[in-house]
Amino acid sequence: MLAAKAIEEYRAGLIRQCKQEKEHVEAQLADLEAKNRDLSAKMKRLGTEIPNPESCPVCYYLTGEVTPVRPIPANPNRPRIDLFRCRNGHDF
Ligand SMILES: [Zn+2]
């Protein structure tokens, strides 16, 4: 009888452990699926032109956000290469 009780406790412990591992794996799978969807969407955007030529290419290609840009006033401390900036601070 004691052996049967020990076996049952052992089995119950394994069930708890399996449930915890399964929850952990399912959470990892959900994260990976979300990352995979993000990468697919990003790769699709990278195969296209920016929808609006006056929007930030960094925002669009990284996140899909269409962000207007505005010219940066000339500044003697900054090379004139950076002529535009979006509201997220990307210069190009
Ligand atoms: Zn931007």
PDB file of the backbone (N, CA, C, O) and the ligand in Angstrom, with CONECT records:
HET     ZN  A 101       1
ATOM      1  N   MET A   1       0.836  -1.208   0.000  1.00  0.00           N
ATOM      2  CA  MET A   1       0.000   0.000   0.000  1.00  0.00           C
ATOM      3  C   MET A   1       0.866   1.252   0.000  1.00  0.00           C
ATOM      4  O   MET A   1       0.569   2.218  -0.702  1.00  0.00           O
ATOM      5  N   LEU A   2       1.958   1.234   0.804  1.00  0.00           N
ATOM      6  CA  LEU A   2       2.847   2.402   0.824  1.00  0.00           C
ATOM      7  C   LEU A   2       3.489   2.609  -0.537  1.00  0.00           C
ATOM      8  O   LEU A   2       3.640   3.745  -0.986  1.00  0.00           O
ATOM      9  N   ALA A   3       3.865   1.531  -1.192  1.00  0.00           N
ATOM     10  CA  ALA A   3       4.484   1.644  -2.510  1.00  0.00           C
ATOM     11  C   ALA A   3       3.516   2.275  -3.493  1.00  0.00           C
ATOM     12  O   ALA A   3       3.904   3.125  -4.294  1.00  0.00           O
ATOM     13  N   ALA A   4       2.259   1.863  -3.435  1.00  0.00           N
ATOM     14  CA  ALA A   4       1.266   2.419  -4.355  1.00  0.00           C
ATOM     15  C   ALA A   4       1.094   3.911  -4.107  1.00  0.00           C
ATOM     16  O   ALA A   4       0.959   4.689  -5.052  1.00  0.00           O
ATOM     17  N   LYS A   5       1.100   4.319  -2.820  1.00  0.00           N
ATOM     18  CA  LYS A   5       0.969   5.755  -2.506  1.00  0.00           C
ATOM     19  C   LYS A   5       2.190   6.538  -3.008  1.00  0.00           C
ATOM     20  O   LYS A   5       2.056   7.643  -3.533  1.00  0.00           O
ATOM     21  N   ALA A   6       3.376   5.950  -2.838  1.00  0.00           N
ATOM     22  CA  ALA A   6       4.601   6.608  -3.302  1.00  0.00           C
ATOM     23  C   ALA A   6       4.599   6.755  -4.824  1.00  0.00           C
ATOM     24  O   ALA A   6       5.001   7.782  -5.371  1.00  0.00           O
ATOM     25  N   ILE A   7       4.141   5.712  -5.477  1.00  0.00           N
ATOM     26  CA  ILE A   7       4.073   5.773  -6.948  1.00  0.00           C
ATOM     27  C   ILE A   7       3.102   6.866  -7.380  1.00  0.00           C
ATOM     28  O   ILE A   7       3.373   7.617  -8.316  1.00  0.00           O
ATOM     29  N   GLU A   8       1.963   6.946  -6.685  1.00  0.00           N
ATOM     30  CA  GLU A   8       0.964   7.953  -7.041  1.00  0.00           C
ATOM     31  C   GLU A   8       1.509   9.375  -6.812  1.00  0.00           C
ATOM     32  O   GLU A   8       1.269  10.281  -7.611  1.00  0.00           O
ATOM     33  N   GLU A   9       2.245   9.547  -5.706  1.00  0.00           N
ATOM     34  CA  GLU A   9       2.844  10.871  -5.451  1.00  0.00           C
ATOM     35  C   GLU A   9       3.900  11.203  -6.501  1.00  0.00           C
ATOM     36  O   GLU A   9       4.004  12.336  -6.971  1.00  0.00           O
ATOM     37  N   TYR A  10       4.681  10.176  -6.855  1.00  0.00           N
ATOM     38  CA  TYR A  10       5.694  10.375  -7.887  1.00  0.00           C
ATOM     39  C   TYR A  10       5.025  10.779  -9.210  1.00  0.00           C
ATOM     40  O   TYR A  10       5.475  11.701  -9.890  1.00  0.00           O
ATOM     41  N   ARG A  11       3.962  10.085  -9.554  1.00  0.00           N
ATOM     42  CA  ARG A  11       3.235  10.376 -10.792  1.00  0.00           C
ATOM     43  C   ARG A  11       2.645  11.800 -10.749  1.00  0.00           C
ATOM     44  O   ARG A  11       2.716  12.542 -11.728  1.00  0.00           O
ATOM     45  N   ALA A  12       2.061  12.162  -9.596  1.00  0.00           N
ATOM     46  CA  ALA A  12       1.473  13.502  -9.464  1.00  0.00           C
ATOM     47  C   ALA A  12       2.563  14.575  -9.620  1.00  0.00           C
ATOM     48  O   ALA A  12       2.332  15.626 -10.218  1.00  0.00           O
ATOM     49  N   GLY A  13       3.752  14.290  -9.071  1.00  0.00           N
ATOM     50  CA  GLY A  13       4.864  15.238  -9.205  1.00  0.00           C
ATOM     51  C   GLY A  13       5.288  15.398 -10.649  1.00  0.00           C
ATOM     52  O   GLY A  13       5.572  16.507 -11.103  1.00  0.00           O
ATOM     53  N   LEU A  14       5.332  14.284 -11.373  1.00  0.00           N
ATOM     54  CA  LEU A  14       5.705  14.346 -12.791  1.00  0.00           C
ATOM     55  C   LEU A  14       4.656  15.109 -13.597  1.00  0.00           C
ATOM     56  O   LEU A  14       4.992  15.843 -14.526  1.00  0.00           O
ATOM     57  N   ILE A  15       3.406  14.933 -13.243  1.00  0.00           N
ATOM     58  CA  ILE A  15       2.337  15.659 -13.952  1.00  0.00           C
ATOM     59  C   ILE A  15       2.506  17.160 -13.744  1.00  0.00           C
ATOM     60  O   ILE A  15       2.404  17.938 -14.693  1.00  0.00           O
ATOM     61  N   ARG A  16       2.765  17.569 -12.496  1.00  0.00           N
ATOM     62  CA  ARG A  16       2.979  19.009 -12.224  1.00  0.00           C
ATOM     63  C   ARG A  16       4.171  19.537 -13.020  1.00  0.00           C
ATOM     64  O   ARG A  16       4.110  20.609 -13.622  1.00  0.00           O
ATOM     65  N   GLN A  17       5.263  18.755 -13.010  1.00  0.00           N
ATOM     66  CA  GLN A  17       6.471  19.172 -13.722  1.00  0.00           C
ATOM     67  C   GLN A  17       6.206  19.289 -15.225  1.00  0.00           C
ATOM     68  O   GLN A  17       6.641  20.247 -15.864  1.00  0.00           O
ATOM     69  N   CYS A  18       5.490  18.309 -15.783  1.00  0.00           N
ATOM     70  CA  CYS A  18       5.175  18.355 -17.223  1.00  0.00           C
ATOM     71  C   CYS A  18       4.312  19.568 -17.541  1.00  0.00           C
ATOM     72  O   CYS A  18       4.529  20.232 -18.555  1.00  0.00           O
ATOM     73  N   LYS A  19       3.329  19.866 -16.681  1.00  0.00           N
ATOM     74  CA  LYS A  19       2.459  21.015 -16.932  1.00  0.00           C
ATOM     75  C   LYS A  19       3.265  22.306 -16.937  1.00  0.00           C
ATOM     76  O   LYS A  19       3.058  23.175 -17.784  1.00  0.00           O
ATOM     77  N   GLN A  20       4.194  22.425 -15.974  1.00  0.00           N
ATOM     78  CA  GLN A  20       5.028  23.635 -15.918  1.00  0.00           C
ATOM     79  C   GLN A  20       5.904  23.754 -17.160  1.00  0.00           C
ATOM     80  O   GLN A  20       6.013  24.825 -17.757  1.00  0.00           O
ATOM     81  N   GLU A  21       6.531  22.632 -17.542  1.00  0.00           N
ATOM     82  CA  GLU A  21       7.389  22.668 -18.739  1.00  0.00           C
ATOM     83  C   GLU A  21       6.567  23.000 -19.976  1.00  0.00           C
ATOM     84  O   GLU A  21       7.012  23.754 -20.841  1.00  0.00           O
ATOM     85  N   LYS A  22       5.364  22.432 -20.057  1.00  0.00           N
ATOM     86  CA  LYS A  22       4.501  22.684 -21.218  1.00  0.00           C
ATOM     87  C   LYS A  22       4.108  24.164 -21.279  1.00  0.00           C
ATOM     88  O   LYS A  22       4.114  24.760 -22.356  1.00  0.00           O
ATOM     89  N   GLU A  23       3.772  24.752 -20.143  1.00  0.00           N
ATOM     90  CA  GLU A  23       3.431  26.177 -20.123  1.00  0.00           C
ATOM     91  C   GLU A  23       4.621  27.021 -20.586  1.00  0.00           C
ATOM     92  O   GLU A  23       4.471  27.980 -21.343  1.00  0.00           O
ATOM     93  N   HIS A  24       5.815  26.631 -20.104  1.00  0.00           N
ATOM     94  CA  HIS A  24       7.022  27.362 -20.489  1.00  0.00           C
ATOM     95  C   HIS A  24       7.266  27.249 -21.999  1.00  0.00           C
ATOM     96  O   HIS A  24       7.547  28.249 -22.659  1.00  0.00           O
ATOM     97  N   VAL A  25       7.160  26.046 -22.535  1.00  0.00           N
ATOM     98  CA  VAL A  25       7.382  25.832 -23.965  1.00  0.00           C
ATOM     99  C   VAL A  25       6.332  26.573 -24.786  1.00  0.00           C
ATOM    100  O   VAL A  25       6.654  27.162 -25.818  1.00  0.00           O
ATOM    101  N   GLU A  26       5.072  26.549 -24.333  1.00  0.00           N
ATOM    102  CA  GLU A  26       4.016  27.235 -25.084  1.00  0.00           C
ATOM    103  C   GLU A  26       4.248  28.750 -25.081  1.00  0.00           C
ATOM    104  O   GLU A  26       3.980  29.421 -26.078  1.00  0.00           O
ATOM    105  N   ALA A  27       4.743  29.285 -23.967  1.00  0.00           N
ATOM    106  CA  ALA A  27       5.053  30.719 -23.926  1.00  0.00           C
ATOM    107  C   ALA A  27       6.192  31.039 -24.889  1.00  0.00           C
ATOM    108  O   ALA A  27       6.150  32.047 -25.595  1.00  0.00           O
ATOM    109  N   GLN A  28       7.219  30.170 -24.916  1.00  0.00           N
ATOM    110  CA  GLN A  28       8.331  30.377 -25.854  1.00  0.00           C
ATOM    111  C   GLN A  28       7.840  30.294 -27.296  1.00  0.00           C
ATOM    112  O   GLN A  28       8.246  31.091 -28.141  1.00  0.00           O
ATOM    113  N   LEU A  29       6.959  29.319 -27.576  1.00  0.00           N
ATOM    114  CA  LEU A  29       6.417  29.184 -28.932  1.00  0.00           C
ATOM    115  C   LEU A  29       5.628  30.432 -29.326  1.00  0.00           C
ATOM    116  O   LEU A  29       5.738  30.904 -30.457  1.00  0.00           O
ATOM    117  N   ALA A  30       4.841  30.961 -28.404  1.00  0.00           N
ATOM    118  CA  ALA A  30       4.065  32.165 -28.704  1.00  0.00           C
ATOM    119  C   ALA A  30       5.006  33.323 -29.034  1.00  0.00           C
ATOM    120  O   ALA A  30       4.762  34.082 -29.972  1.00  0.00           O
ATOM    121  N   ASP A  31       6.097  33.455 -28.246  1.00  0.00           N
ATOM    122  CA  ASP A  31       7.083  34.508 -28.525  1.00  0.00           C
ATOM    123  C   ASP A  31       7.713  34.307 -29.901  1.00  0.00           C
ATOM    124  O   ASP A  31       7.844  35.253 -30.677  1.00  0.00           O
ATOM    125  N   LEU A  32       8.098  33.071 -30.193  1.00  0.00           N
ATOM    126  CA  LEU A  32       8.736  32.798 -31.489  1.00  0.00           C
ATOM    127  C   LEU A  32       7.767  33.041 -32.643  1.00  0.00           C
ATOM    128  O   LEU A  32       8.160  33.556 -33.689  1.00  0.00           O
ATOM    129  N   GLU A  33       6.505  32.671 -32.452  1.00  0.00           N
ATOM    130  CA  GLU A  33       5.529  32.911 -33.521  1.00  0.00           C
ATOM    131  C   GLU A  33       5.338  34.405 -33.743  1.00  0.00           C
ATOM    132  O   GLU A  33       5.217  34.855 -34.882  1.00  0.00           O
ATOM    133  N   ALA A  34       5.309  35.171 -32.664  1.00  0.00           N
ATOM    134  CA  ALA A  34       5.169  36.629 -32.798  1.00  0.00           C
ATOM    135  C   ALA A  34       6.393  37.202 -33.508  1.00  0.00           C
ATOM    136  O   ALA A  34       6.255  38.056 -34.383  1.00  0.00           O
ATOM    137  N   LYS A  35       7.596  36.738 -33.138  1.00  0.00           N
ATOM    138  CA  LYS A  35       8.819  37.210 -33.806  1.00  0.00           C
ATOM    139  C   LYS A  35       8.809  36.824 -35.281  1.00  0.00           C
ATOM    140  O   LYS A  35       9.207  37.609 -36.141  1.00  0.00           O
ATOM    141  N   ASN A  36       8.352  35.613 -35.563  1.00  0.00           N
ATOM    142  CA  ASN A  36       8.291  35.159 -36.958  1.00  0.00           C
ATOM    143  C   ASN A  36       7.327  36.018 -37.762  1.00  0.00           C
ATOM    144  O   ASN A  36       7.623  36.375 -38.903  1.00  0.00           O
ATOM    145  N   ARG A  37       6.179  36.353 -37.185  1.00  0.00           N
ATOM    146  CA  ARG A  37       5.221  37.226 -37.886  1.00  0.00           C
ATOM    147  C   ARG A  37       5.843  38.603 -38.122  1.00  0.00           C
ATOM    148  O   ARG A  37       5.708  39.171 -39.206  1.00  0.00           O
ATOM    149  N   ASP A  38       6.532  39.141 -37.096  1.00  0.00           N
ATOM    150  CA  ASP A  38       7.172  40.452 -37.253  1.00  0.00           C
ATOM    151  C   ASP A  38       8.226  40.417 -38.363  1.00  0.00           C
ATOM    152  O   ASP A  38       8.309  41.333 -39.181  1.00  0.00           O
ATOM    153  N   LEU A  39       9.028  39.349 -38.379  1.00  0.00           N
ATOM    154  CA  LEU A  39      10.070  39.249 -39.411  1.00  0.00           C
ATOM    155  C   LEU A  39       9.458  39.121 -40.799  1.00  0.00           C
ATOM    156  O   LEU A  39       9.951  39.722 -41.753  1.00  0.00           O
ATOM    157  N   SER A  40       8.390  38.345 -40.916  1.00  0.00           N
ATOM    158  CA  SER A  40       7.735  38.210 -42.226  1.00  0.00           C
ATOM    159  C   SER A  40       7.195  39.555 -42.687  1.00  0.00           C
ATOM    160  O   SER A  40       7.348  39.927 -43.851  1.00  0.00           O
ATOM    161  N   ALA A  41       6.563  40.284 -41.774  1.00  0.00           N
ATOM    162  CA  ALA A  41       6.020  41.599 -42.132  1.00  0.00           C
ATOM    163  C   ALA A  41       7.149  42.549 -42.510  1.00  0.00           C
ATOM    164  O   ALA A  41       7.025  43.314 -43.467  1.00  0.00           O
ATOM    165  N   LYS A  42       8.258  42.504 -41.758  1.00  0.00           N
ATOM    166  CA  LYS A  42       9.387  43.386 -42.049  1.00  0.00           C
ATOM    167  C   LYS A  42       9.988  43.049 -43.412  1.00  0.00           C
ATOM    168  O   LYS A  42      10.293  43.947 -44.197  1.00  0.00           O
ATOM    169  N   MET A  43      10.160  41.749 -43.695  1.00  0.00           N
ATOM    170  CA  MET A  43      10.722  41.352 -44.986  1.00  0.00           C
ATOM    171  C   MET A  43       9.805  41.768 -46.130  1.00  0.00           C
ATOM    172  O   MET A  43      10.275  42.158 -47.198  1.00  0.00           O
ATOM    173  N   LYS A  44       8.487  41.682 -45.901  1.00  0.00           N
ATOM    174  CA  LYS A  44       7.543  42.116 -46.933  1.00  0.00           C
ATOM    175  C   LYS A  44       7.700  43.623 -47.184  1.00  0.00           C
ATOM    176  O   LYS A  44       7.712  44.064 -48.333  1.00  0.00           O
ATOM    177  N   ARG A  45       7.819  44.409 -46.102  1.00  0.00           N
ATOM    178  CA  ARG A  45       8.001  45.862 -46.271  1.00  0.00           C
ATOM    179  C   ARG A  45       9.308  46.162 -46.990  1.00  0.00           C
ATOM    180  O   ARG A  45       9.368  47.050 -47.840  1.00  0.00           O
ATOM    181  N   LEU A  46      10.370  45.407 -46.641  1.00  0.00           N
ATOM    182  CA  LEU A  46      11.675  45.658 -47.253  1.00  0.00           C
ATOM    183  C   LEU A  46      11.664  45.373 -48.752  1.00  0.00           C
ATOM    184  O   LEU A  46      12.543  45.831 -49.482  1.00  0.00           O
ATOM    185  N   GLY A  47      10.675  44.621 -49.205  1.00  0.00           N
ATOM    186  CA  GLY A  47      10.550  44.352 -50.634  1.00  0.00           C
ATOM    187  C   GLY A  47       9.728  45.399 -51.357  1.00  0.00           C
ATOM    188  O   GLY A  47       9.470  45.271 -52.554  1.00  0.00           O
ATOM    189  N   THR A  48       9.316  46.430 -50.644  1.00  0.00           N
ATOM    190  CA  THR A  48       8.474  47.464 -51.247  1.00  0.00           C
ATOM    191  C   THR A  48       9.145  48.829 -51.128  1.00  0.00           C
ATOM    192  O   THR A  48      10.135  49.003 -50.417  1.00  0.00           O
ATOM    193  N   GLU A  49       8.576  49.780 -51.845  1.00  0.00           N
ATOM    194  CA  GLU A  49       8.999  51.174 -51.700  1.00  0.00           C
ATOM    195  C   GLU A  49       8.273  51.774 -50.497  1.00  0.00           C
ATOM    196  O   GLU A  49       7.242  51.253 -50.072  1.00  0.00           O
ATOM    197  N   ILE A  50       8.803  52.859 -49.952  1.00  0.00           N
ATOM    198  CA  ILE A  50       8.118  53.584 -48.883  1.00  0.00           C
ATOM    199  C   ILE A  50       6.802  54.116 -49.453  1.00  0.00           C
ATOM    200  O   ILE A  50       6.801  54.724 -50.523  1.00  0.00           O
ATOM    201  N   PRO A  51       5.677  53.897 -48.754  1.00  0.00           N
ATOM    202  CA  PRO A  51       4.385  54.307 -49.322  1.00  0.00           C
ATOM    203  C   PRO A  51       4.300  55.802 -49.611  1.00  0.00           C
ATOM    204  O   PRO A  51       3.683  56.213 -50.594  1.00  0.00           O
ATOM    205  N   ASN A  52       4.910  56.602 -48.769  1.00  0.00           N
ATOM    206  CA  ASN A  52       4.895  58.049 -48.961  1.00  0.00           C
ATOM    207  C   ASN A  52       6.340  58.524 -48.966  1.00  0.00           C
ATOM    208  O   ASN A  52       7.048  58.329 -47.978  1.00  0.00           O
ATOM    209  N   PRO A  53       6.798  59.144 -50.055  1.00  0.00           N
ATOM    210  CA  PRO A  53       8.216  59.541 -50.124  1.00  0.00           C
ATOM    211  C   PRO A  53       8.597  60.576 -49.071  1.00  0.00           C
ATOM    212  O   PRO A  53       9.783  60.810 -48.840  1.00  0.00           O
ATOM    213  N   GLU A  54       7.612  61.198 -48.431  1.00  0.00           N
ATOM    214  CA  GLU A  54       7.920  62.185 -47.389  1.00  0.00           C
ATOM    215  C   GLU A  54       7.769  61.579 -45.995  1.00  0.00           C
ATOM    216  O   GLU A  54       7.571  62.298 -45.016  1.00  0.00           O
ATOM    217  N   SER A  55       7.865  60.243 -45.912  1.00  0.00           N
ATOM    218  CA  SER A  55       7.820  59.586 -44.605  1.00  0.00           C
ATOM    219  C   SER A  55       9.187  58.983 -44.289  1.00  0.00           C
ATOM    220  O   SER A  55      10.037  58.827 -45.165  1.00  0.00           O
ATOM    221  N   CYS A  56       9.375  58.647 -43.005  1.00  0.00           N
ATOM    222  CA  CYS A  56      10.679  58.155 -42.525  1.00  0.00           C
ATOM    223  C   CYS A  56      10.909  56.712 -42.967  1.00  0.00           C
ATOM    224  O   CYS A  56      10.113  55.832 -42.636  1.00  0.00           O
ATOM    225  N   PRO A  57      11.995  56.456 -43.715  1.00  0.00           N
ATOM    226  CA  PRO A  57      12.257  55.080 -44.147  1.00  0.00           C
ATOM    227  C   PRO A  57      12.620  54.161 -42.985  1.00  0.00           C
ATOM    228  O   PRO A  57      12.308  52.970 -43.015  1.00  0.00           O
ATOM    229  N   VAL A  58      13.279  54.708 -41.959  1.00  0.00           N
ATOM    230  CA  VAL A  58      13.669  53.865 -40.812  1.00  0.00           C
ATOM    231  C   VAL A  58      12.419  53.360 -40.099  1.00  0.00           C
ATOM    232  O   VAL A  58      12.291  52.163 -39.841  1.00  0.00           O
ATOM    233  N   CYS A  59      11.495  54.268 -39.780  1.00  0.00           N
ATOM    234  CA  CYS A  59      10.247  53.874 -39.111  1.00  0.00           C
ATOM    235  C   CYS A  59       9.477  52.859 -39.947  1.00  0.00           C
ATOM    236  O   CYS A  59       8.989  51.850 -39.438  1.00  0.00           O
ATOM    237  N   TYR A  60       9.381  53.150 -41.246  1.00  0.00           N
ATOM    238  CA  TYR A  60       8.583  52.259 -42.094  1.00  0.00           C
ATOM    239  C   TYR A  60       9.205  50.872 -42.184  1.00  0.00           C
ATOM    240  O   TYR A  60       8.516  49.869 -41.993  1.00  0.00           O
ATOM    241  N   TYR A  61      10.485  50.807 -42.467  1.00  0.00           N
ATOM    242  CA  TYR A  61      11.085  49.485 -42.665  1.00  0.00           C
ATOM    243  C   TYR A  61      11.215  48.706 -41.359  1.00  0.00           C
ATOM    244  O   TYR A  61      11.127  47.479 -41.374  1.00  0.00           O
ATOM    245  N   LEU A  62      11.421  49.378 -40.240  1.00  0.00           N
ATOM    246  CA  LEU A  62      11.573  48.656 -38.979  1.00  0.00           C
ATOM    247  C   LEU A  62      10.237  48.264 -38.366  1.00  0.00           C
ATOM    248  O   LEU A  62      10.086  47.146 -37.872  1.00  0.00           O
ATOM    249  N   THR A  63       9.259  49.177 -38.394  1.00  0.00           N
ATOM    250  CA  THR A  63       8.011  48.919 -37.661  1.00  0.00           C
ATOM    251  C   THR A  63       6.756  48.998 -38.516  1.00  0.00           C
ATOM    252  O   THR A  63       5.693  48.557 -38.082  1.00  0.00           O
ATOM    253  N   GLY A  64       6.853  49.551 -39.722  1.00  0.00           N
ATOM    254  CA  GLY A  64       5.667  49.723 -40.551  1.00  0.00           C
ATOM    255  C   GLY A  64       4.976  51.050 -40.306  1.00  0.00           C
ATOM    256  O   GLY A  64       3.991  51.370 -40.972  1.00  0.00           O
ATOM    257  N   GLU A  65       5.488  51.835 -39.345  1.00  0.00           N
ATOM    258  CA  GLU A  65       4.882  53.127 -39.045  1.00  0.00           C
ATOM    259  C   GLU A  65       5.197  54.121 -40.165  1.00  0.00           C
ATOM    260  O   GLU A  65       6.340  54.231 -40.609  1.00  0.00           O
ATOM    261  N   VAL A  66       4.179  54.834 -40.607  1.00  0.00           N
ATOM    262  CA  VAL A  66       4.386  55.878 -41.609  1.00  0.00           C
ATOM    263  C   VAL A  66       4.478  57.197 -40.853  1.00  0.00           C
ATOM    264  O   VAL A  66       3.474  57.729 -40.378  1.00  0.00           O
ATOM    265  N   THR A  67       5.698  57.715 -40.749  1.00  0.00           N
ATOM    266  CA  THR A  67       5.977  58.889 -39.934  1.00  0.00           C
ATOM    267  C   THR A  67       6.429  60.039 -40.819  1.00  0.00           C
ATOM    268  O   THR A  67       7.409  59.902 -41.551  1.00  0.00           O
ATOM    269  N   PRO A  68       5.736  61.167 -40.764  1.00  0.00           N
ATOM    270  CA  PRO A  68       6.186  62.310 -41.561  1.00  0.00           C
ATOM    271  C   PRO A  68       7.568  62.793 -41.103  1.00  0.00           C
ATOM    272  O   PRO A  68       7.947  62.633 -39.942  1.00  0.00           O
ATOM    273  N   VAL A  69       8.296  63.377 -42.027  1.00  0.00           N
ATOM    274  CA  VAL A  69       9.597  63.944 -41.682  1.00  0.00           C
ATOM    275  C   VAL A  69       9.555  65.442 -41.951  1.00  0.00           C
ATOM    276  O   VAL A  69       8.738  65.939 -42.727  1.00  0.00           O
ATOM    277  N   ARG A  70      10.461  66.137 -41.286  1.00  0.00           N
ATOM    278  CA  ARG A  70      10.563  67.577 -41.554  1.00  0.00           C
ATOM    279  C   ARG A  70      12.036  67.942 -41.692  1.00  0.00           C
ATOM    280  O   ARG A  70      12.899  67.290 -41.104  1.00  0.00           O
ATOM    281  N   PRO A  71      12.317  68.962 -42.451  1.00  0.00           N
ATOM    282  CA  PRO A  71      13.714  69.363 -42.638  1.00  0.00           C
ATOM    283  C   PRO A  71      14.316  69.816 -41.313  1.00  0.00           C
ATOM    284  O   PRO A  71      13.624  70.396 -40.476  1.00  0.00           O
ATOM    285  N   ILE A  72      15.586  69.553 -41.127  1.00  0.00           N
ATOM    286  CA  ILE A  72      16.311  70.016 -39.953  1.00  0.00           C
ATOM    287  C   ILE A  72      17.004  71.321 -40.343  1.00  0.00           C
ATOM    288  O   ILE A  72      17.699  71.374 -41.358  1.00  0.00           O
ATOM    289  N   PRO A  73      16.817  72.374 -39.540  1.00  0.00           N
ATOM    290  CA  PRO A  73      17.513  73.628 -39.876  1.00  0.00           C
ATOM    291  C   PRO A  73      19.029  73.418 -39.919  1.00  0.00           C
ATOM    292  O   PRO A  73      19.580  72.607 -39.175  1.00  0.00           O
ATOM    293  N   ALA A  74      19.675  74.154 -40.789  1.00  0.00           N
ATOM    294  CA  ALA A  74      21.137  74.039 -40.900  1.00  0.00           C
ATOM    295  C   ALA A  74      21.786  74.343 -39.560  1.00  0.00           C
ATOM    296  O   ALA A  74      21.332  75.216 -38.821  1.00  0.00           O
ATOM    297  N   ASN A  75      22.852  73.616 -39.253  1.00  0.00           N
ATOM    298  CA  ASN A  75      23.542  73.765 -37.975  1.00  0.00           C
ATOM    299  C   ASN A  75      25.035  73.593 -38.245  1.00  0.00           C
ATOM    300  O   ASN A  75      25.444  72.584 -38.820  1.00  0.00           O
ATOM    301  N   PRO A  76      25.853  74.564 -37.840  1.00  0.00           N
ATOM    302  CA  PRO A  76      27.296  74.458 -38.156  1.00  0.00           C
ATOM    303  C   PRO A  76      27.962  73.276 -37.460  1.00  0.00           C
ATOM    304  O   PRO A  76      29.029  72.839 -37.891  1.00  0.00           O
ATOM    305  N   ASN A  77      27.355  72.744 -36.389  1.00  0.00           N
ATOM    306  CA  ASN A  77      27.959  71.608 -35.686  1.00  0.00           C
ATOM    307  C   ASN A  77      27.579  70.258 -36.295  1.00  0.00           C
ATOM    308  O   ASN A  77      28.088  69.221 -35.868  1.00  0.00           O
ATOM    309  N   ARG A  78      26.705  70.264 -37.271  1.00  0.00           N
ATOM    310  CA  ARG A  78      26.242  69.006 -37.822  1.00  0.00           C
ATOM    311  C   ARG A  78      26.543  68.973 -39.320  1.00  0.00           C
ATOM    312  O   ARG A  78      26.291  69.946 -40.030  1.00  0.00           O
ATOM    313  N   PRO A  79      27.075  67.866 -39.790  1.00  0.00           N
ATOM    314  CA  PRO A  79      27.290  67.753 -41.229  1.00  0.00           C
ATOM    315  C   PRO A  79      25.960  67.909 -41.960  1.00  0.00           C
ATOM    316  O   PRO A  79      24.917  67.515 -41.439  1.00  0.00           O
ATOM    317  N   ARG A  80      25.990  68.465 -43.127  1.00  0.00           N
ATOM    318  CA  ARG A  80      24.749  68.710 -43.853  1.00  0.00           C
ATOM    319  C   ARG A  80      24.151  67.448 -44.468  1.00  0.00           C
ATOM    320  O   ARG A  80      23.179  67.515 -45.221  1.00  0.00           O
ATOM    321  N   ILE A  81      24.743  66.288 -44.139  1.00  0.00           N
ATOM    322  CA  ILE A  81      24.194  65.029 -44.658  1.00  0.00           C
ATOM    323  C   ILE A  81      22.806  64.767 -44.057  1.00  0.00           C
ATOM    324  O   ILE A  81      21.902  64.308 -44.756  1.00  0.00           O
ATOM    325  N   ASP A  82      22.639  65.064 -42.750  1.00  0.00           N
ATOM    326  CA  ASP A  82      21.341  64.842 -42.104  1.00  0.00           C
ATOM    327  C   ASP A  82      20.439  66.022 -42.392  1.00  0.00           C
ATOM    328  O   ASP A  82      20.578  67.085 -41.786  1.00  0.00           O
ATOM    329  N   LEU A  83      19.530  65.839 -43.302  1.00  0.00           N
ATOM    330  CA  LEU A  83      18.674  66.949 -43.702  1.00  0.00           C
ATOM    331  C   LEU A  83      17.247  66.815 -43.197  1.00  0.00           C
ATOM    332  O   LEU A  83      16.507  67.798 -43.162  1.00  0.00           O
ATOM    333  N   PHE A  84      16.846  65.586 -42.799  1.00  0.00           N
ATOM    334  CA  PHE A  84      15.468  65.376 -42.376  1.00  0.00           C
ATOM    335  C   PHE A  84      15.437  64.590 -41.064  1.00  0.00           C
ATOM    336  O   PHE A  84      16.353  63.828 -40.755  1.00  0.00           O
ATOM    337  N   ARG A  85      14.348  64.798 -40.292  1.00  0.00           N
ATOM    338  CA  ARG A  85      14.189  64.077 -39.022  1.00  0.00           C
ATOM    339  C   ARG A  85      12.709  63.761 -38.837  1.00  0.00           C
ATOM    340  O   ARG A  85      11.839  64.574 -39.151  1.00  0.00           O
ATOM    341  N   CYS A  86      12.440  62.550 -38.312  1.00  0.00           N
ATOM    342  CA  CYS A  86      11.055  62.180 -37.994  1.00  0.00           C
ATOM    343  C   CYS A  86      10.809  62.443 -36.507  1.00  0.00           C
ATOM    344  O   CYS A  86      11.730  62.776 -35.760  1.00  0.00           O
ATOM    345  N   ARG A  87       9.543  62.285 -36.093  1.00  0.00           N
ATOM    346  CA  ARG A  87       9.221  62.551 -34.684  1.00  0.00           C
ATOM    347  C   ARG A  87       9.850  61.529 -33.734  1.00  0.00           C
ATOM    348  O   ARG A  87       9.912  61.755 -32.525  1.00  0.00           O
ATOM    349  N   ASN A  88      10.320  60.395 -34.290  1.00  0.00           N
ATOM    350  CA  ASN A  88      10.989  59.390 -33.456  1.00  0.00           C
ATOM    351  C   ASN A  88      12.501  59.620 -33.391  1.00  0.00           C
ATOM    352  O   ASN A  88      13.228  58.830 -32.789  1.00  0.00           O
ATOM    353  N   GLY A  89      12.972  60.711 -34.017  1.00  0.00           N
ATOM    354  CA  GLY A  89      14.378  61.082 -33.885  1.00  0.00           C
ATOM    355  C   GLY A  89      15.308  60.478 -34.905  1.00  0.00           C
ATOM    356  O   GLY A  89      16.527  60.565 -34.760  1.00  0.00           O
ATOM    357  N   HIS A  90      14.749  59.857 -35.951  1.00  0.00           N
ATOM    358  CA  HIS A  90      15.623  59.304 -37.000  1.00  0.00           C
ATOM    359  C   HIS A  90      16.039  60.429 -37.932  1.00  0.00           C
ATOM    360  O   HIS A  90      15.200  61.153 -38.468  1.00  0.00           O
ATOM    361  N   ASP A  91      17.330  60.562 -38.115  1.00  0.00           N
ATOM    362  CA  ASP A  91      17.867  61.541 -39.050  1.00  0.00           C
ATOM    363  C   ASP A  91      18.326  60.825 -40.307  1.00  0.00           C
ATOM    364  O   ASP A  91      18.873  59.724 -40.243  1.00  0.00           O
ATOM    365  N   PHE A  92      18.103  61.447 -41.429  1.00  0.00           N
ATOM    366  CA  PHE A  92      18.640  60.884 -42.670  1.00  0.00           C
ATOM    367  C   PHE A  92      18.670  61.940 -43.744  1.00  0.00           C
ATOM    368  O   PHE A  92      19.090  61.666 -44.869  1.00  0.00           O
TER     369      PHE A  92
HETATM  370 ZN    ZN A 101      11.633  57.484 -38.074  1.00  0.00          ZN2+
END
